[in-house]
Amino acid sequence: MEQVMTGLPEKIQKHLQGILSSTDLPQNDESLNVLAQNWLGKKELFESMIRSISMDEADHLGLDDKRAMLVLTYSGSLIGIGPNRGEGRWMEYASIALRKDVPGIVTVEATNLQEPVSVDAGAKFTQGSVKSTSAIFMIAVCAQDVDLAEQEKRVKEAMIFLTNAFVKLNQKSFAADGEAPEQFNMKAMIKFLSAKNNLTQKQVKALVTDFLTLAETGILLGERVPLGKIGNMSLKLRPPRKPRVMKNRFTGQEMTIPAMPERWAPKISFSKRLKERAAEMKTGE
């Protein structure tokens, strides 16, 4: 089969050719091109994320290195590995979701590395359903002076974002128009949180419902309700509005907008961090 995956390192080209045979995709050059573009998209997302949370690339981490890490494999799988605080590490694994021979998303609460982690070699773990991975393309870690709790926070944040971003990229690459489900409706998010936190969907739905009810209550009581990294919600008093005549821009007909009394209205203030990250995104995607 002719190699058509330009722009990829040769080792990744060969690996993707092997992956294609374990998928239900047509065994042709067009499928290889789709896999290649999908992999490049994941690499770009990975690099953008590690820049935004101040993590650096590393070629090798020894067993005595306690830092948390974020890993991208040759196949485009994503691995988050928690810091070693003396009682082992946690591990999250998200595969490319196309292969029939590997699980989709796996969370292991307590495991350890069997050997040092290095680029161009697979990661090996002592516990969990994923004992080893395909060869590693990129490793990201925090600086040595970053607190382990902060490192854990950054890696968990990155895993949530990248896992969902990779899913949407897979949908765009491999699903026919109209077949891909909406990833961020309530049902899909509850399913994701259920799998990620080892809870039933019923338990997650109850927690999310209670959280939203609590937030709504706080807003209606006049409190400024924080929404984490998103920002804050509150009420704003809008002044009374006089009736006015406007022209319908489609029909040209005049219509009267009725007067409105003084009233409270919900308001959301987005965080500086969210605004900055949104501004960094490429337009047209």
Stockholm file with secondary structure:
# STOCKHOLM 1.0

chainA/1-285         MEQVMTGLPEKIQKHLQGILSSTDLPQNDESLNVLAQNWLGKKELFESMIRSISMDEADHLGLDDKRAMLVLTYSGSLIGIGPNRGEGRWMEYASIALRKDVPGIVTVEATNLQEPVSVDAGAKFTQGSVKSTSAIFMIAVCAQDVDLAEQEKRVKEAMIFLTNAFVKLNQKSFAADGEAPEQFNMKAMIKFLSAKNNLTQKQVKALVTDFLTLAETGILLGERVPLGKIGNMSLKLRPPRKPRVMKNRFTGQEMTIPAMPERWAPKISFSKRLKERAAEMKTGE
#=GR chainA/1-285 SS CCCCCTTSCHHHHHHHHHHHTTSSSCSSHHHHHHHHHHHHHHHHHHHHHHHHTTCEEESEECTTCCCCEEEEETTSCEEEECCCSSSCEEEEEECCSCCSSSCSEEEEEEECBSSCEETTSEEEBSSSSCCEEEEEEEEEECCTTSCHHHHHHHHHHHHHHHHHHHHHHHHHHHSCTTTSCCTTSHHHHHHHHHHHHTCCHHHHHHHHHHHHHHHHHHHHTTCCEECTTSEEEEEEEECCBCCEEEECTTTCCEEEECCBCSEEEEEEEECHHHHHHHHHSCTTC
#=GC SS_cons         CCCCCTTSCHHHHHHHHHHHTTSSSCSSHHHHHHHHHHHHHHHHHHHHHHHHTTCEEESEECTTCCCCEEEEETTSCEEEECCCSSSCEEEEEECCSCCSSSCSEEEEEEECBSSCEETTSEEEBSSSSCCEEEEEEEEEECCTTSCHHHHHHHHHHHHHHHHHHHHHHHHHHHSCTTTSCCTTSHHHHHHHHHHHHTCCHHHHHHHHHHHHHHHHHHHHTTCCEECTTSEEEEEEEECCBCCEEEECTTTCCEEEECCBCSEEEEEEEECHHHHHHHHHSCTTC
//
